[in-house]
Amino acid sequence: MKTLYSDRAVVIGAGLSGLAAAHALRERGIQVTILEASSRVADPWRARHPQLRLNIHRHFASLPGSPMGKGNGTFVSRDAVVSYLENYAWNLDADVTYDTRVTAVMRHGSGWCVETDKGDFHCSNVIVATGRDSIPTIPVWPGMDAFGGKIIHAAGFGDVAQYEGRKVLVIGAGNSGTDVLNHLARIKPAKVWVSVRHGPAILPTRIFGFPLHRLAYAFTRLPKWSLDPAFSVLQRLAFGNLRRHGLRRHPMGGSSRMQREGVTFALDDGFVAALKAGRFEAVAETVGFDDCRADLADGRRVDPDVVICATGYRSGLEPLFDHLGVLDRSGRPLHPMGRPDPDHPGLWFAGFTPGLTGFFHAAGVTADRIAGQIATSMAVSTAEGLLIAASRRSREQNTLTPPFASTGASK
């Protein structure tokens, strides 16, 4: 394999966090190469359903150095996000190498070797920014192979019009599940069931017309212990007692669950109204299938045409990093958000932890943190190198014999 580039940082992934990291590094004069597996930027966004809008306010939907335009509305559309990321990558003063799949990341001396299908990249710093939602996951239920209907992940939701007049079972009512349900509320399916083990931590998109997420900064300033009860009260004031409609509370508060498990809040934009009106029905946890029905934990059976699994994602980092011991049991980094790993200096993770302000804002914060630490480390290394060189020169000068020194007594 050919060895490519040596004295620069390598960023794996040209998504939000990867682009932000590259920008922050270049701002500090650090050379950087971005490795992207797909043939273009923003491929995961292009694959999402066409109705998608961000559930974060436009104010928080931008990367460092390039604000999101007001013309994109309060909640930015999928296509606007794709266009924004294309322009951001185009204007970035960094090499983006597309169609390059990383196959291994290994320690190499005091630095790292990133092996790819295009060659090996040696560097002192690797920033992993491949995203926490890389691989959609669907549980394996008994009988699901025999089910005669369609079972898909929420990632493959597609155009909402295809569900008109159909019976739909949505499994899960978290962030992506509620997004699906919000869109289904705008059409006329024959029937919609939402199967849940616990109810979601769900908040209104707007309060008296004001976008709730615009207050994200204010929420981050509250003591952590106060967030769970605060959001619980807010949910109750906005929606009343959702237990009456089949949505029980999760035993863990919404903020705690986001911090510990990475599960973000769900934002309602039509789902709850459809539930209260009887258009949607909350049912028990799905436990299996037969040829035409889904089995529920309470013994009931329902007969959907389509099953949409809002059952989460995995990072897909295990093949590259399991051997280093840098991941937890769920495959998430032990040192996310640009926190240094004392056992693996020069290895950084960005974009794997949600926050109240959203992933765009988190990408910028993490990028600045990583780039600042790398720049400081490089400055220290340079200073140490200069001191060593100066000390060596001094020792050499002190050991030289003067060319005209006397070698005996004068006569």
Helices and strands as residue ranges (DSSP letters): E 3-4, E 9-12, H 16-27, E 32-35, H 43-46, G 58-60, G 70-72, H 78-90, E 95-97, E 102-108, E 111-116, E 119-123, E 126-128, E 135-136, G 144-146, E 150-153, G 154-156, G 160-163, E 167-171, H 175-184, E 191-195, E 202-204, E 206-207, E 210-211, G 212-215, H 216-220, H 224-239, G 242-245, H 254-261, E 266-268, H 271-276, E 280-283, E 286-289, E 294-296, E 301-302, E 306-309, E 313-314, H 318-321, G 322-324, E 347-349, H 359-399
